[in-house]
Amino acid sequence: MDVRKDLKKAKRIVVKVGTSTITHETGKMNLFRMEKLVRELAGLANEGKEIILVTSGAIAVGQDRMGLREKPKEIPAKQALAAVGQGILMHVYEKLFAEYGQIAAQVLLTKENSARHNQYMNCRNALLALLKMKTVPIINENDAIAVDEIKIGDNDTLSATVATLVDADLLIILSDINGLYTANPQQDKNAKFIDEIGEVTPEVEKMAGGVGSKRGTGGMYTKLQAAKIAVNSGVNMVIASGSAEDVLREIVGGTLVGTLFRAKDSHLKVRKSWLAFGKRIQGDIVVDQGCEKAMLEDGSSLLAAGIVSVDGEFREESTVRVLSLSQREIARGIVNYDAEALKKIIGRQTNEFSGILHGKIHDEVIHRDNMVLMV
């Protein structure tokens, strides 16, 4: 199947635009590029597509308005700039969308909105209602109140979470680079462009460099993490240049633009999406080949006998990643034991637990009903 041509059928599309795409090097808003972006989005909406825009830039815009040359390091100062910049940013978007006959709706999210299942469902229902009303939801992280404990961290991850939340068909991340290369093309002249990725493996992740521009928070690595979320939720994802002419129309038209990350065959059910991507990852569990095979081929729960090592300090009912010996992520799930207890039963059979642990005993470390396979 030609996935590129299949993108023409995408009905619900999430577009993420980074700070470097909508601001100049001076820190001021790039109104020409914002107008061009809104014009393309409005055009897609007029065709009957459902559009959600995830935008960065609030802190950068606030920094410019307050006349600061450098972004402050203190969290309260960043939050204050976000509060100033978000209103300005939304005013410009609302005005531009109105000129093209579209109604914009502001939505501010934090990790807390997805970490709890009832809030996850409330966010989903609200976004779906906005789409039903034919509006264009404009989403940003609520930087004015977010702290590390409830912060999503970057809008690449946020856009993928939103795409999962609303069962999107396509996620487009617009950046200052036109896709994924085998190495950083700014540093390695032999770097080769990759037009399609079937799976985000540890080898693919090694191709990503550090953070992006000085005005943004994300680099290629955060985009690859977003790709993991999207494709495992049944969402095709494309990374492309935000400065390219008619980039959205070209992508949706099936043209070979940017790097395409192919979606897995079927969408996760809503609860499975929440298990995998709504909750913060607190640690890693590495399993042996036999355990990996049983989980992937037989759909087995995770048992202590197949665990090789445990990394992180997590509590019972935290969400953890399950990794193969080669560090390939094979599953995510809610663990029945805290890290300290789990380290005591590594490699043990269930009937040995009572002589080692105190308190409630679970046969499974992660029950298959609370686990999502990632491959």
ZAMARGU-4260 file (C-alpha; in steps of 0.2 Angstrom, whole numbers, plus 5000, padded with zeros to 4 digits):
<rodrens>
0) 5000/5000/5000 | 5006/5017/4996 | 5004/5026/5012 | 5008/5043/5004 | 4994/5042/4993
5) 4983/5036/5007 | 4986/5052/5016 | 4973/5060/5004 | 4960/5051/5014 | 4965/5059/5030
10) 4950/5067/5038 | 4956/5073/5055 | 4973/5081/5055 | 4983/5088/5069 | 4997/5101/5064
15) 5010/5106/5076 | 5021/5122/5073 | 5036/5126/5082 | 5043/5142/5089 | 5057/5144/5076
20) 5044/5142/5062 | 5032/5157/5068 | 5046/5169/5075 | 5061/5178/5067 | 5078/5176/5074
25) 5075/5193/5082 | 5061/5185/5093 | 5047/5194/5084 | 5032/5185/5077 | 5034/5180/5058
30) 5017/5186/5053 | 5020/5182/5035 | 5023/5163/5039 | 5009/5163/5052 | 4997/5170/5038
35) 5003/5157/5026 | 5000/5143/5039 | 4983/5149/5043 | 4978/5151/5025 | 4983/5133/5021
40) 4974/5127/5037 | 4958/5136/5032 | 4959/5129/5015 | 4960/5111/5022 | 4945/5115/5033
45) 4935/5122/5019 | 4938/5105/5010 | 4929/5097/5025 | 4945/5092/5034 | 4944/5093/5053
50) 4959/5103/5059 | 4968/5105/5076 | 4983/5117/5077 | 4996/5114/5091 | 5007/5130/5092
55) 5022/5134/5102 | 5029/5152/5104 | 5020/5159/5119 | 5036/5162/5130 | 5045/5169/5115
60) 5032/5181/5110 | 5030/5186/5129 | 5049/5189/5129 | 5049/5200/5114 | 5034/5210/5121
65) 5043/5213/5138 | 5059/5218/5129 | 5070/5204/5135 | 5085/5199/5125 | 5087/5182/5133
70) 5074/5169/5140 | 5075/5169/5159 | 5080/5153/5168 | 5068/5155/5182 | 5052/5145/5181
75) 5041/5160/5188 | 5048/5172/5175 | 5045/5160/5161 | 5027/5157/5167 | 5025/5176/5167
80) 5031/5178/5149 | 5020/5164/5144 | 5005/5173/5152 | 5009/5188/5142 | 5013/5180/5126
85) 4999/5167/5125 | 4986/5181/5124 | 4995/5190/5110 | 4998/5174/5100 | 4980/5169/5102
90) 4974/5186/5096 | 4984/5185/5080 | 4978/5168/5076 | 4960/5172/5080 | 4961/5187/5068
95) 4970/5178/5054 | 4958/5163/5055 | 4943/5175/5055 | 4949/5183/5039 | 4948/5166/5031
100) 4931/5162/5038 | 4936/5150/5052 | 4932/5151/5071 | 4947/5148/5082 | 4946/5140/5099
105) 4959/5141/5113 | 4963/5126/5123 | 4977/5125/5136 | 4983/5108/5142 | 4995/5101/5155
110) 5000/5083/5159 | 4988/5083/5173 | 4974/5083/5160 | 4979/5067/5153 | 4987/5058/5168
115) 4970/5055/5176 | 4958/5045/5165 | 4942/5055/5169 | 4952/5071/5164 | 4958/5062/5148
120) 4941/5058/5143 | 4935/5076/5147 | 4948/5083/5136 | 4944/5071/5122 | 4925/5075/5123
125) 4929/5093/5123 | 4940/5093/5108 | 4928/5082/5098 | 4914/5094/5102 | 4924/5108/5096
130) 4927/5099/5080 | 4909/5095/5078 | 4905/5113/5079 | 4917/5116/5064 | 4930/5126/5075
135) 4949/5125/5074 | 4955/5121/5091 | 4972/5130/5094 | 4981/5120/5108 | 4997/5125/5118
140) 5003/5119/5135 | 4998/5129/5149 | 5015/5136/5153 | 5008/5150/5164 | 5004/5137/5178
145) 5014/5121/5173 | 5028/5115/5184 | 5039/5100/5181 | 5027/5088/5189 | 5013/5092/5177
150) 5022/5098/5162 | 5022/5089/5146 | 5038/5097/5142 | 5038/5100/5123 | 5024/5103/5110
155) 5030/5088/5099 | 5024/5076/5113 | 5009/5087/5116 | 5004/5086/5097 | 5006/5067/5097
160) 4996/5066/5113 | 4982/5076/5106 | 4982/5066/5089 | 4980/5050/5100 | 4967/5059/5111
165) 4955/5063/5096 | 4959/5047/5085 | 4967/5058/5071 | 4972/5051/5054 | 4987/5062/5052
170) 5000/5072/5062 | 5011/5085/5054 | 5025/5092/5063 | 5032/5108/5055 | 5050/5112/5060
175) 5065/5122/5054 | 5071/5106/5045 | 5063/5096/5031 | 5064/5079/5039 | 5075/5066/5047
180) 5093/5063/5041 | 5105/5049/5045 | 5115/5063/5054 | 5114/5081/5058 | 5115/5089/5040
185) 5122/5105/5047 | 5137/5096/5054 | 5139/5081/5042 | 5139/5084/5023 | 5137/5066/5020
190) 5120/5065/5030 | 5107/5057/5019 | 5088/5062/5020 | 5076/5048/5025 | 5059/5049/5017
195) 5050/5035/5027 | 5052/5026/5043 | 5043/5010/5047 | 5048/5009/5066 | 5057/5021/5078
200) 5071/5009/5084 | 5085/5013/5095 | 5096/5014/5079 | 5084/5028/5072 | 5084/5037/5089
205) 5103/5038/5088 | 5101/5049/5072 | 5093/5063/5082 | 5104/5077/5089 | 5101/5088/5104
210) 5088/5102/5106 | 5082/5113/5092 | 5084/5132/5090 | 5088/5143/5104 | 5070/5150/5104
215) 5062/5132/5105 | 5062/5118/5117 | 5062/5103/5105 | 5074/5095/5093 | 5073/5080/5082
220) 5074/5068/5097 | 5058/5075/5104 | 5050/5073/5087 | 5055/5054/5086 | 5047/5052/5103
225) 5031/5060/5096 | 5032/5048/5082 | 5032/5033/5094 | 5016/5039/5102 | 5008/5043/5085
230) 5012/5028/5075 | 5007/5016/5089 | 4991/5024/5091 | 4987/5022/5072 | 4991/5039/5067
235) 5003/5043/5052 | 5015/5057/5055 | 5026/5068/5044 | 5040/5079/5049 | 5042/5093/5036
240) 5049/5111/5035 | 5037/5125/5040 | 5045/5137/5028 | 5042/5126/5012 | 5029/5133/5000
245) 5011/5124/5001 | 5019/5111/5013 | 5002/5106/5021 | 4993/5104/5004 | 5008/5094/4997
250) 5008/5082/5011 | 4989/5079/5012 | 4990/5078/4993 | 5002/5063/4994 | 5017/5072/4988
255) 5034/5065/4994 | 5038/5079/5006 | 5046/5077/5023 | 5049/5061/5032 | 5034/5049/5034
260) 5032/5038/5050 | 5020/5024/5045 | 5006/5021/5057 | 5003/5004/5065 | 4987/4995/5057
265) 4974/4999/5070 | 4969/5012/5082 | 4971/5008/5101 | 4955/5009/5111 | 4953/5025/5121
270) 4958/5016/5137 | 4974/5008/5129 | 4979/5025/5122 | 4978/5033/5140 | 4988/5018/5147
275) 5002/5021/5134 | 5002/5039/5132 | 4992/5048/5145 | 5002/5044/5160 | 5020/5049/5164
280) 5033/5035/5161 | 5041/5032/5178 | 5054/5019/5175 | 5060/5004/5164 | 5059/4985/5165
285) 5071/4975/5154 | 5065/4957/5150 | 5074/4942/5142 | 5070/4935/5125 | 5058/4922/5131
290) 5048/4934/5140 | 5048/4946/5125 | 5042/4932/5114 | 5028/4927/5126 | 5022/4945/5127
295) 5023/4949/5108 | 5017/4932/5101 | 5005/4925/5115 | 4999/4942/5123 | 5005/4936/5140
300) 5006/4947/5155 | 5023/4952/5162 | 5030/4940/5175 | 5044/4942/5187 | 5053/4926/5180
305) 5057/4935/5164 | 5064/4951/5171 | 5082/4955/5169 | 5084/4972/5177 | 5074/4987/5184
310) 5078/5005/5182 | 5070/5020/5190 | 5062/5024/5207 | 5043/5021/5204 | 5028/5017/5215
315) 5015/5003/5213 | 5002/5008/5199 | 5015/5019/5190 | 5017/5017/5171 | 5033/5010/5165
320) 5041/5004/5149 | 5046/4986/5145 | 5062/4985/5135 | 5070/4970/5126 | 5089/4966/5129
325) 5093/4977/5114 | 5084/4992/5123 | 5069/4991/5110 | 5053/4997/5118 | 5041/4982/5117
330) 5027/4988/5129 | 5020/5000/5142 | 5009/4996/5157 | 5004/4999/5175 | 5015/4990/5186
335) 5008/4980/5202 | 5024/4983/5212 | 5035/4997/5217 | 5053/4997/5211 | 5060/4991/5228
340) 5049/4976/5229 | 5051/4972/5210 | 5070/4971/5212 | 5068/4958/5226 | 5058/4946/5214
345) 5068/4948/5198 | 5069/4931/5190 | 5058/4923/5203 | 5043/4912/5201 | 5027/4918/5208
350) 5026/4904/5221 | 5042/4912/5229 | 5035/4929/5232 | 5026/4926/5249 | 5043/4922/5257
355) 5051/4938/5250 | 5038/4951/5250 | 5026/4958/5263 | 5009/4964/5259 | 4998/4960/5244
360) 5005/4948/5232 | 5001/4949/5213 | 5004/4935/5201 | 5008/4947/5187 | 5021/4961/5187
365) 5010/4969/5174 | 4993/4962/5169 | 4990/4961/5150 | 4974/4971/5153 | 4985/4985/5159
370) 4998/4984/5146 | 5000/4991/5128 | 5011/4982/5116 | 5022/4995/5107 | 5028/4985/5092
</rodrens>
